[in-house]
Amino acid sequence: MERMCTVNQALKSTRGSPKLEKEKVRLSLDISRELNDLLEQLAARTGGTKSDVLRKAIALMEVAVDGKRRGLKLGLADKDQQLTTEIIGL
């Protein structure tokens, strides 16, 4: 069976020690109106904030980059763990 990793596990691995988790940096980001609308929709659909969506996206990107470095593929699997969609270009 393939190793599975939740986004929350990935977020924990990127945060490090509890002390570092409390230290925050304010980030100013210029994005298009369309991207902001999508960010708001994703936040609403997941019950989180726009910051939560961005944190999870960064954690997912970290998993993808690390997996690619190890020769793995990123994709979507069906309930039987069969890869149905390979995500490329990350």
C-alpha positions as CSV (number, residue, x, y, z in Angstrom):
1,M,0.0,0.0,0.0
2,E,1.2,3.5,-0.8
3,R,2.2,5.8,2.0
4,M,-0.6,8.3,2.7
5,C,-0.1,11.7,4.2
6,T,-2.8,14.1,5.3
7,V,-2.4,17.8,4.7
8,N,-2.5,18.3,8.5
9,Q,0.5,15.9,8.8
10,A,2.3,17.9,6.1
11,L,1.5,21.2,7.8
12,K,2.9,19.8,11.1
13,S,6.1,18.7,9.4
14,T,6.6,22.2,7.9
15,R,6.0,24.0,11.2
16,G,8.7,22.4,13.3
17,S,8.8,23.1,17.0
18,P,5.8,24.5,18.9
19,K,7.8,27.7,19.5
20,L,8.2,28.3,15.8
21,E,4.5,27.7,15.2
22,K,3.7,30.8,17.3
23,E,6.0,33.1,15.3
24,K,4.1,34.5,12.4
25,V,5.0,36.7,9.5
26,R,2.5,39.0,7.9
27,L,2.5,38.6,4.1
28,S,1.2,41.0,1.6
29,L,0.1,39.4,-1.6
30,D,-1.1,40.9,-4.9
31,I,-3.4,38.5,-6.8
32,S,-6.0,38.9,-9.5
33,R,-9.7,39.4,-8.6
34,E,-10.4,36.0,-10.1
35,L,-7.8,34.3,-8.0
36,N,-9.1,36.1,-4.9
37,D,-12.7,34.9,-5.8
38,L,-11.4,31.4,-6.1
39,L,-9.6,31.7,-2.8
40,E,-12.7,32.9,-1.1
41,Q,-14.8,30.0,-2.6
42,L,-12.2,27.4,-1.4
43,A,-12.2,28.9,2.1
44,A,-16.0,28.8,2.2
45,R,-16.2,25.2,0.8
46,T,-13.6,24.0,3.4
47,G,-14.9,26.0,6.3
48,G,-11.6,27.8,6.7
49,T,-10.0,31.1,6.0
50,K,-8.1,32.3,2.9
51,S,-4.9,31.9,5.0
52,D,-5.9,28.3,5.8
53,V,-6.3,27.6,2.1
54,L,-2.9,29.1,1.3
55,R,-1.2,27.2,4.2
56,K,-2.7,23.9,2.9
57,A,-1.7,24.7,-0.7
58,I,1.9,25.4,0.4
59,A,1.9,22.1,2.4
60,L,0.6,20.2,-0.6
61,M,3.2,21.8,-2.8
62,E,5.9,20.8,-0.4
63,V,4.7,17.2,-0.5
64,A,4.6,17.3,-4.3
65,V,8.1,18.7,-4.6
66,D,9.5,16.2,-2.1
67,G,7.8,13.3,-3.9
68,K,9.0,14.4,-7.3
69,R,12.6,14.6,-5.9
70,R,12.2,11.0,-4.7
71,G,10.9,9.9,-8.1
72,L,7.2,9.6,-7.1
73,K,4.1,10.8,-8.9
74,L,1.3,13.1,-7.6
75,G,-2.2,12.2,-8.5
76,L,-5.8,11.4,-7.6
77,A,-6.7,7.8,-6.7
78,D,-10.1,6.1,-6.7
79,K,-11.5,4.3,-3.7
80,D,-9.4,1.2,-4.7
81,Q,-6.2,3.2,-4.7
82,Q,-5.9,3.2,-8.5
83,L,-4.4,6.3,-9.9
84,T,-7.0,8.0,-12.0
85,T,-5.4,11.4,-12.6
86,E,-1.7,12.2,-12.6
87,I,-0.9,15.8,-11.7
88,I,2.0,17.1,-13.8
89,G,3.8,20.4,-14.0
90,L,4.5,21.1,-10.4
